[in-house]
Amino acid sequence: TRGLSPVKVYVFESEPWVKDAWRQTGTQLDSRWYQGLLTPNNLEGCEEAEIISSDVSVLDAVVLEPFKRLKLIAVRSTGVDHIDLAFCQSRSITVCNVPAYARSAVAEHAFALLLALSRHLCEAGQRTRRLNFSWAGIQGFELSGKTVAVIGTGAIGRRVAAIARGFDMIVVAYDNFPDASWAATNNVSYLPLDEALCQADVVSLHVPGTSETRGLLNAERLASMKDGVVIVNTARGDVVDSRALLEALASGKVAAAGLDVL
């Protein structure tokens, strides 16, 4: 706070659990709460905000322009690709994130998707509801001995690698900034991207959404992979070329895809 005038914080996407966590900090900030996303249609009354706290609201120049007093955007997630960083820089607005957001939760979710695919859980559940108990066409496969390519070895990617080793999988990885010490300690082999993808039975994506990673898995790269590869994406939707993935699924080149994002 500044003297007797608290900083005005506007919190968007404020589910009840967000409010509970916020209040447990004991903060004295002047907080205003909005359940929905911040969009051009609900800016009225928000112009006094000095800090915005949000999760997935798209904060482009159109949305941010009316906030003349804004000094800080605090996103409750890791990615900042939904924020116009150039506009923020031009207005001297600081943007901060949560670098290790949901490290274990996202990694475990990636494996929940992979296990659902490997055991055909969705199909088996649908059959059971129809009182159809046939195993035909839904026999699963074991993860043990399979090679997983972890693309991006930040906090989440490293947790995925650790879980994969627990399943007795072979772990290869790609990262722009490989950590040889971590890899040696955790029995992970760094490879060039295309080589890692070609060796993989399973590809798990953990890269940020940037111009560099957009379309990272395109038609050419999908074609170069093993027949029957499984793709798991808990990163950003545009890391995968959706049309190319659909075609690869239709042809059987990709056996299955577990998608948390589109």
C-alpha positions in Angstrom: 0.0 0.0 0.0 1.0 3.6 -0.5 0.2 5.6 2.6 -3.6 5.5 3.2 -4.4 4.8 -0.4 -4.4 1.0 -1.2 -3.3 -0.1 -4.7 -6.4 -1.0 -6.7 -6.2 -4.6 -7.9 -8.8 -6.0 -10.3 -9.0 -9.8 -10.2 -10.7 -11.5 -13.2 -11.8 -15.2 -13.6 -12.3 -15.1 -9.8 -13.7 -18.6 -9.0 -14.4 -19.1 -5.3 -11.2 -21.0 -4.7 -9.2 -18.0 -6.1 -10.9 -15.7 -3.6 -10.2 -18.1 -0.8 -6.5 -18.4 -1.7 -6.2 -14.6 -2.1 -7.8 -13.9 1.3 -5.4 -16.4 3.0 -2.5 -14.2 2.1 -3.8 -11.5 4.4 -3.2 -8.8 1.8 -4.5 -5.3 2.4 -4.8 -4.5 -1.3 -8.0 -2.9 -2.6 -9.3 -5.9 -4.6 -12.2 -5.9 -7.0 -13.6 -9.2 -8.2 -15.0 -10.3 -11.5 -16.0 -13.8 -12.3 -15.7 -13.7 -16.1 -12.9 -13.0 -18.5 -11.7 -9.5 -19.1 -12.9 -8.5 -22.6 -13.7 -5.3 -24.5 -17.3 -5.8 -23.5 -16.8 -5.5 -19.7 -14.3 -2.8 -19.3 -16.7 -0.3 -17.7 -15.7 0.6 -14.2 -12.2 -1.0 -14.5 -10.3 2.0 -15.7 -8.9 2.8 -12.2 -7.1 -0.6 -12.0 -3.4 -0.3 -11.2 -2.9 -4.1 -11.1 -4.7 -6.8 -13.1 -4.7 -10.4 -12.0 -6.0 -12.9 -14.5 -5.5 -16.3 -15.9 -6.5 -16.9 -19.6 -8.1 -13.5 -20.5 -6.6 -12.3 -23.8 -5.0 -9.0 -22.9 -4.3 -7.3 -26.2 -4.0 -3.6 -27.0 -7.8 -3.1 -27.4 -8.4 -4.5 -23.9 -5.5 -2.7 -22.3 -5.8 0.7 -23.9 -8.4 2.1 -21.4 -6.3 1.2 -18.3 -4.4 4.5 -18.1 -3.1 3.8 -14.5 -2.1 0.2 -15.1 1.4 -0.7 -13.8 1.3 -4.5 -13.4 -0.3 -7.5 -14.9 0.1 -10.7 -12.8 -1.1 -13.8 -14.6 -1.9 -16.8 -12.6 -0.3 -19.2 -15.1 3.0 -19.8 -16.8 2.3 -18.7 -20.4 2.2 -15.0 -21.4 1.5 -15.6 -25.1 -2.1 -14.2 -24.6 -0.7 -10.8 -23.6 0.5 -8.0 -25.9 4.0 -7.6 -24.5 5.0 -4.9 -26.9 2.0 -2.8 -25.9 2.9 -3.4 -22.2 6.5 -2.3 -22.8 5.3 0.9 -24.6 3.2 1.7 -21.5 5.9 0.6 -18.9 3.5 -2.1 -17.7 5.3 -4.9 -15.9 4.1 -8.5 -16.7 4.8 -11.3 -14.3 3.8 -15.0 -14.3 4.1 -18.2 -12.3 7.1 -20.1 -13.8 6.5 -23.4 -12.2 2.7 -23.3 -12.3 0.9 -26.6 -11.6 4.2 -28.6 -12.2 2.9 -31.9 -10.8 -0.7 -31.4 -11.8 0.0 -30.8 -15.5 2.6 -33.6 -15.6 0.2 -36.1 -13.9 -2.6 -34.9 -16.3 -0.3 -35.7 -19.3 0.0 -39.2 -18.0 -3.7 -39.5 -17.2 -4.3 -38.8 -20.9 -1.6 -41.2 -22.0 -2.9 -44.0 -19.7 -6.5 -43.4 -21.0 -5.2 -43.8 -24.5 -3.0 -46.8 -23.8 -5.8 -48.7 -22.0 -8.6 -47.4 -24.3 -10.5 -46.2 -21.2 -12.9 -43.9 -23.0 -14.0 -46.6 -25.5 -14.2 -49.3 -22.8 -16.4 -47.0 -20.7 -18.7 -46.3 -23.6 -19.0 -50.0 -24.3 -19.7 -50.9 -20.7 -22.6 -48.4 -20.6 -24.1 -50.2 -23.5 -23.6 -53.5 -21.7 -21.0 -54.5 -24.3 -18.1 -56.3 -22.6 -16.2 -57.3 -25.7 -12.4 -56.7 -25.8 -12.3 -56.6 -29.6 -10.3 -53.6 -30.9 -9.6 -52.1 -27.4 -6.7 -54.2 -26.2 -4.2 -51.8 -24.7 -0.4 -51.5 -24.8 2.2 -51.3 -22.1 4.2 -48.2 -21.4 7.2 -50.1 -20.1 10.0 -50.2 -22.6 8.4 -47.6 -24.8 10.3 -44.4 -25.8 8.8 -41.1 -24.8 10.1 -37.9 -26.3 9.7 -35.0 -23.9 9.7 -31.8 -25.9 10.6 -29.0 -23.6 12.3 -29.7 -20.3 11.2 -26.9 -18.0 9.6 -27.7 -14.7 6.7 -29.6 -16.2 8.7 -31.5 -18.8 11.2 -32.6 -16.1 8.4 -33.9 -13.9 7.0 -35.8 -16.9 10.4 -37.4 -17.5 10.5 -38.5 -13.8 7.1 -40.1 -14.0 8.0 -41.8 -17.3 11.1 -43.3 -15.7 8.8 -44.7 -13.0 6.9 -46.5 -15.7 10.2 -47.9 -17.0 10.0 -45.9 -20.2 13.0 -44.8 -22.2 13.2 -41.0 -22.1 14.7 -38.8 -24.8 14.3 -35.1 -24.8 14.7 -31.9 -26.7 15.1 -28.4 -25.4 16.6 -25.2 -26.8 18.7 -25.0 -23.6 19.6 -28.6 -22.7 20.8 -29.3 -19.1 23.4 -32.0 -19.4 23.8 -32.4 -15.7 20.1 -33.0 -15.1 19.9 -35.4 -18.0 22.8 -37.5 -16.8 21.4 -37.6 -13.3 18.0 -38.7 -14.5 18.9 -41.1 -17.3 17.5 -38.8 -20.0 19.1 -38.4 -23.5 19.0 -35.1 -25.2 18.7 -35.3 -29.0 18.1 -32.9 -31.9 14.3 -32.3 -32.3 13.7 -34.4 -35.4 15.8 -37.3 -34.1 13.9 -37.3 -30.8 10.6 -37.3 -32.7 11.7 -40.1 -35.0 12.6 -42.4 -32.1 9.5 -41.8 -30.0 6.6 -44.1 -29.4 5.0 -41.3 -27.4 5.6 -37.5 -27.8 4.7 -35.3 -24.9 4.8 -31.5 -25.6 5.9 -29.0 -22.9 7.0 -25.9 -24.8 5.6 -22.3 -24.5 3.5 -20.8 -27.1 5.8 -18.6 -29.2 6.3 -17.8 -32.9 9.2 -20.3 -32.8 7.0 -23.2 -31.5 3.8 -22.5 -33.6 3.2 -25.5 -35.8 6.2 -27.4 -34.3 4.4 -30.6 -35.1 3.5 -30.1 -38.7 2.7 -32.5 -41.5 6.3 -33.1 -42.4 7.4 -33.9 -38.9 4.3 -36.1 -38.3 5.2 -38.1 -41.4 8.7 -38.7 -40.2 7.6 -40.3 -37.0 7.0 -44.0 -36.3 3.7 -45.5 -37.5 1.3 -45.6 -34.5 3.0 -42.9 -32.5 0.9 -41.3 -29.7 0.8 -37.5 -29.2 0.1 -35.9 -25.9 -0.3 -32.1 -25.8 -0.7 -30.2 -22.5 1.3 -27.2 -23.7 -0.4 -24.8 -26.2 -2.8 -25.7 -29.0 -1.0 -24.0 -31.9 2.2 -26.1 -31.2 0.4 -28.7 -33.3 -0.9 -28.2 -36.8 -4.4 -29.4 -36.2 -5.3 -30.3 -39.8 -2.1 -32.3 -40.2 -2.8 -34.1 -36.9 -6.4 -35.0 -38.1 -5.0 -36.3 -41.3 -2.4 -38.4 -39.5 -5.0 -39.8 -37.2 -7.3 -40.6 -40.1 -4.5 -42.5 -41.9 -3.4 -44.3 -38.8 0.1 -42.7 -38.8 -0.8 -41.3 -35.4 -2.5 -44.0 -33.3 -4.1 -41.6 -30.8 -3.8 -38.1 -29.4 -4.4 -36.8 -25.9 -5.2 -33.1 -26.2 -5.6 -30.8 -23.2 -5.5 -27.8 -25.6 -6.6 -26.9 -29.1 
